[in-house]
Amino acid sequence: MRAELRPSSLGEILDRTAQMYRSHFLLYFGIAGISYAGILVLSLLADVLFHSRAHTNTRVFIGLSAGVGIVIALLTILPVAIAMAAVMHAVARNYLGQTCTIREAYVNVGRRWYRYILILVAMDTYAVLPIAVLMGIMIVPAVFLPAGMSRGIIVGLMVIVMLAGMCVAVWWLLRWALSVPASLMENLTVHRALKRSSVLTKGGIGRIFVMLLLVVAVMMVIQYAIQIPMFILLWKSRGVPTLTTQIAASFGSSFSGAFVLPIYSIALTLFYYDQRIRKEGYDVEWLMEQAALTPEEISSGSVVPRSLAPQTEPPGPAT
């Protein structure tokens, strides 16, 4: 059933997120599960590799672990971005009273899969790169200055810059939070999607911050609850990771990721529609689309929707 298109409070958005996830759990979890299955395969291969090299040279093992870990972290961006976009497509269809399947969601996203990956990469890069450059510039004098007050001042400035940069990075990420749903729903390129998100989130940064803070808190609680068996296995092995605990951690991480990703995707999609309703009157636009009318036809009064047309009595039989 189509949700009522009207401005919603944060509580209503979160409540609707839970309702939609509960009503379409198999659909959303299935979409995310397919992508996280690829992440699970990579993680299991890495676990076997680490375990087989655990008794070799320590430096080689540490270097290999770090290298493989970085590669896996980079590769996970691809399935996560595609799964997020696919879930958002399904949420949008369900939100507007339409049906969707797992195959349909991936087929729709698969046409422009690279956009959603580039959007996530661009968001992180643009938000973090300035602070990384500033920190790199300030490290140079901190290294070459003699120990003393001058170095202490540089280190203190670095801490201040880092904290300020983190705040600015969070602010930019919040501005661009609706980039993926904007690109998906409106067929926008990467930079146009970032600009579109900045327009939609203007004046609503505080709302989206509180919403994402609550959503992330719920996701973390669920994620840690799902991974409890892995912590038990690690405790039984006295903190020494074995192949069993590594495999359990990979399964737990992939399952919990597939379980919580739809929560984040649903909330962002609903917030995207809420901002469009508040700023652009999307609810009226959608009603006109359903009536196959254009804004020009409505304003000119040349066409009246059937549901709004005056009802007349049918003519009686001729006498």
Secondary structure by P-SEA (a helix, b strand, c coil): cccccccccaaaaaaaaaaaaaaaaaaaaaaaaaaaaaaaaaaaaaaaaaaaaccccaaaaaaaaaaaaaaaaaaaaaaaaaaaaaaaaaaaaaaacccccaaaaaaaaaacaaaaaaaaaaaaaaacaaaaaaaaaaaaaaaaccccaaaaaaaaaaaaaaaaaaaaaaaaaaaacaaaaaaaaacccaaaaaaaaaaaacccaaaaaaaaaaaaaaaaaaaaaaaaaaaaaaaaacccccaaaaaaaaaaaaaaaaacaaaaaaaaaaaaaaaaaaccaaaaaaaaaaacccaaaaaaccccccccccccccccccc
